[in-house]
Amino acid sequence: MPLAYGFAEYGGPDTQQFLDPAVPEPGPGQLLVAVHAAGVNPADWKIRAGTRKDTVPVTLPAVLGREVSGVVTAVGDRVDGFAVGDAVFGATATGFGGYAEYTLLNAHGTAHKPERVSFAAAATVPVAVGTAFDIVDALAVSDADTVLVVGAGGGVGSAATQLARARGARVLGVASAGKRDLVEAAGASWIESGDDAATRVAGTTAIVDLVGGATLRTFAAAVPGARIVSVADPAGAAELGGSGVERRRTTEVFTTVAALIADGTVDPCVEQTFPLSEAGAALAAVESGHARGKVVIAVR
């Protein structure tokens, strides 16, 4: 039986465990993929904790993870453009996870991996870099903007910074002192997170929020009229005249984002890589809230 890592019931890290699911059969429109790398995201532990029950259905025990790269090993009916042996990446199909030796992807949400993009980098696209791409598009960022990225030291924040800079915008990145070098390397002017951070954001025209709550409200109050998109707190953003982000998990979008990685426009900033045998430690690094850049599990 293949190895996988997930959780047996909703709760804390103590519910996590290794699983041995059968290799799934791809249904119509699906691909079976031998996973090479899986991205680790805050959403993973939130799903385990049960805070996403209404939006992410799972059948327990469930395998963790939503974004992977790998090689196609079987193709379901009604699939065009993919064949066994293709190197691909995508978001896992409903009911399947990424921290596993094998998983299922929907073909309409899968893209071919460019040769110049590593499996680790490709595994960051479906959730992390793809989210940043959709945020920057939703904000219609241009060279006339000063973009404030709240939570600029993580995978989504770093990618959003680079994408906004690629459009000619000035970027202010809020993060802890330990992430200053990463924020500045992405092209932002670093602002240390803390009580006085909101006093240093004059001129901001658009806010990328990855923290939410009181932090979001404080920054929004400091720059009234700024456009807002929040991943962490869509409801709070809506109250402030902004919104959450509508994800476009399509082959077309993923192909576009991967091309930006291939040509050097975006560096996914994979800062930590763990083997599948240490998947629990990988998720703990993200759940701590202190992880720099992107954390990836190397399966093969």
C-alpha positions in Angstrom: 0.0 0.0 0.0 1.3 3.5 -0.7 2.3 5.9 2.0 0.2 9.0 2.8 -0.1 11.5 5.7 -3.3 12.8 7.0 -5.7 13.0 10.0 -8.2 10.6 11.5 -10.5 13.2 13.1 -10.8 17.0 13.4 -8.6 18.6 16.0 -5.0 19.4 16.7 -1.7 17.9 15.5 -2.3 14.8 17.7 -4.9 13.7 15.2 -2.3 13.4 12.4 -1.0 10.1 11.3 0.4 8.1 8.4 -2.1 6.3 6.3 -2.0 3.5 3.7 -4.7 4.2 1.2 -5.1 2.1 -1.9 -3.9 3.6 -5.2 -7.0 5.4 -6.6 -8.4 4.8 -10.0 -8.9 7.9 -12.1 -12.5 8.6 -13.1 -13.7 10.5 -16.1 -11.7 13.8 -16.5 -9.1 12.7 -14.0 -5.4 11.9 -13.9 -3.6 9.5 -11.5 -0.3 11.1 -10.6 2.8 9.7 -8.9 3.5 12.6 -6.6 7.0 14.1 -6.6 6.3 17.2 -4.4 3.5 18.6 -2.4 3.1 22.2 -1.2 2.3 22.8 2.5 -0.2 25.7 3.2 -2.0 27.2 6.2 -5.2 25.9 4.8 -4.0 22.3 5.4 -3.9 22.6 9.2 -7.1 24.7 9.1 -8.9 21.8 7.3 -7.5 19.4 9.9 -8.8 21.7 12.7 -12.3 21.7 11.2 -12.5 25.4 10.5 -13.1 24.7 6.7 -15.8 22.0 7.1 -18.4 24.1 5.2 -16.2 24.7 2.2 -13.8 21.7 2.0 -15.6 18.4 2.4 -13.5 15.4 3.6 -14.1 11.8 4.4 -12.2 10.7 7.5 -9.5 9.6 7.6 -8.3 12.2 5.1 -5.0 12.9 3.4 -3.7 16.4 3.9 -2.6 18.8 1.2 -4.1 20.4 -1.9 -1.3 21.1 -4.4 1.2 18.7 -6.0 3.5 18.1 -8.9 4.3 14.7 -10.3 4.2 12.3 -13.2 1.0 10.9 -14.8 0.6 7.1 -14.3 -3.0 6.6 -15.6 -5.5 8.7 -17.5 -9.3 8.5 -17.0 -11.9 8.7 -19.7 -12.7 12.0 -21.5 -9.2 13.5 -20.9 -7.4 15.3 -23.7 -3.9 16.7 -23.8 -2.4 14.5 -21.1 -0.7 11.1 -21.4 1.1 8.6 -19.1 4.6 9.9 -18.4 3.8 13.6 -18.6 5.3 15.8 -15.8 2.4 17.8 -14.5 1.1 19.9 -11.5 -2.3 20.8 -10.2 -4.8 21.0 -7.4 -5.9 17.6 -6.0 -9.4 16.4 -6.8 -12.1 16.6 -4.2 -11.6 14.0 -1.5 -7.9 13.4 -2.3 -4.8 14.9 -0.7 -1.3 15.8 -1.7 0.8 14.4 1.1 0.8 11.0 -0.6 2.7 8.8 -3.0 -0.3 8.9 -5.4 -3.2 11.2 -5.8 -5.9 12.2 -8.3 -6.0 15.5 -10.2 -8.8 16.9 -12.4 -7.5 17.4 -15.9 -9.1 20.8 -16.2 -7.1 22.0 -13.2 -3.8 20.4 -14.2 -1.0 21.8 -16.4 2.2 20.5 -17.9 5.3 21.3 -15.9 7.9 23.3 -17.9 11.2 21.7 -18.1 12.9 24.7 -16.5 10.7 24.5 -13.5 11.5 22.0 -10.7 8.9 19.7 -9.2 9.2 21.6 -5.9 8.6 24.9 -7.6 5.7 23.6 -9.6 4.0 22.2 -6.5 3.7 25.8 -5.2 1.5 27.0 -8.1 -2.0 25.6 -7.5 -2.4 27.1 -4.1 0.3 29.6 -3.1 1.6 31.3 -6.3 -1.7 30.8 -8.0 -3.5 32.6 -5.2 -1.0 35.5 -5.4 -1.6 35.7 -9.2 -5.4 35.9 -8.7 -5.0 38.5 -6.0 -2.9 40.8 -8.2 -5.3 40.4 -11.1 -8.3 41.1 -8.9 -6.7 44.3 -7.6 -5.8 45.3 -11.2 -2.4 46.3 -10.0 -0.6 48.7 -12.3 2.5 50.9 -12.3 0.4 53.7 -10.7 0.0 51.7 -7.5 1.7 51.4 -4.2 0.7 47.9 -2.9 0.8 47.0 0.8 1.4 43.2 1.3 0.5 42.3 4.9 2.2 39.0 5.6 4.9 39.5 2.9 7.3 36.8 4.3 5.2 33.7 3.4 4.7 31.9 0.1 1.7 33.8 -1.1 3.0 37.2 0.2 6.4 36.8 -1.5 4.8 35.8 -4.8 2.3 38.7 -4.6 5.2 41.1 -4.0 7.0 39.8 -7.1 4.0 39.8 -9.3 3.0 43.4 -8.3 6.6 44.5 -8.9 6.5 42.9 -12.3 3.6 45.2 -13.1 5.6 48.2 -12.1 4.0 48.8 -8.7 5.8 50.0 -5.6 5.4 47.4 -2.9 5.5 47.7 0.9 5.9 44.4 2.7 4.9 43.9 6.3 6.7 41.0 8.0 8.8 40.1 11.0 12.5 41.0 11.3 13.5 37.4 10.6 11.9 37.7 7.1 13.3 41.1 6.1 15.9 39.7 3.7 13.2 37.6 1.9 10.8 40.5 1.7 13.5 42.8 0.3 14.8 40.2 -2.1 11.2 40.0 -3.5 11.4 43.7 -4.3 9.5 45.3 -1.4 10.3 47.9 1.0 10.2 46.1 4.3 8.1 47.3 7.2 8.5 45.4 10.5 5.2 44.1 11.8 4.2 45.6 15.1 2.1 48.4 16.7 3.6 51.2 14.6 3.6 49.5 11.2 0.4 51.2 10.1 2.1 54.6 10.5 4.5 53.8 7.7 2.1 53.0 4.8 1.2 56.4 3.5 0.4 56.4 -0.2 -0.9 52.8 -0.3 -3.5 52.3 -3.0 -4.0 48.5 -2.8 -3.8 46.1 0.1 -3.0 42.4 -0.1 -4.0 41.0 3.3 -2.8 37.6 4.5 -3.4 38.2 8.2 -6.9 39.5 8.7 -8.8 40.6 11.8 -7.7 43.6 13.7 -4.5 43.9 11.7 -6.4 44.3 8.5 -8.7 46.9 10.0 -5.8 48.9 11.3 -4.0 49.1 8.0 -7.3 49.8 6.1 -8.0 52.7 8.5 -4.5 54.1 7.8 -5.1 54.3 4.1 -8.9 54.9 3.5 -10.0 54.3 0.0 -7.3 51.6 -0.8 -8.5 48.6 -2.7 -8.5 45.5 -0.5 -8.3 41.8 -1.2 -7.9 39.4 1.8 -7.2 35.7 1.8 -7.3 35.5 5.6 -10.5 37.5 6.3 -12.8 37.8 3.3 -15.7 38.8 5.4 -13.7 41.5 7.2 -12.5 42.8 3.8 -16.1 43.0 2.5 -17.0 45.1 5.5 -14.2 47.5 4.5 -15.3 47.6 0.8 -13.0 44.9 -0.4 -13.3 41.2 -1.0 -11.8 37.8 -0.8 -10.1 36.3 -3.8 -11.8 34.2 -6.4 -9.5 31.3 -7.3 -9.1 30.3 -10.9 -7.8 26.7 -10.7 -7.6 26.1 -14.4 -5.0 24.7 -16.8 -4.8 28.1 -18.6 -4.0 30.0 -15.4 -1.6 27.4 -14.0 0.2 27.4 -17.4 0.6 31.2 -17.3 1.9 31.2 -13.7 4.4 28.4 -14.4 5.7 30.4 -17.4 6.4 33.3 -15.0 8.4 31.0 -12.8 10.2 29.5 -15.8 11.3 33.0 -17.1 12.4 34.2 -13.7 9.7 36.7 -13.1 8.6 34.8 -9.9 10.7 32.8 -7.5 8.4 30.6 -5.4 10.9 31.0 -2.5 10.9 27.3 -1.4 12.8 27.8 1.9 12.3 24.4 3.5 11.9 20.9 2.0 10.9 17.8 4.1 10.7 14.2 3.1 7.2 12.6 3.2 8.4 10.7 6.3 8.6 14.1 8.1 5.3 15.5 6.8 4.2 16.3 10.4 7.2 18.5 10.9 6.5 20.2 7.6 3.0 21.1 8.6 4.1 22.1 12.1 6.6 24.6 10.5 3.7 26.3 8.7 1.2 26.0 11.5 3.7 27.9 13.8 3.2 31.0 11.7 6.9 31.6 11.5 7.8 29.7 8.3 9.8 31.8 5.7 8.6 31.6 2.1 7.2 28.2 1.0 7.4 24.8 2.6 7.4 21.7 0.4 7.3 18.0 1.0 9.5 16.0 -1.4 7.8 12.7 -2.0 10.1 11.3 -4.7 
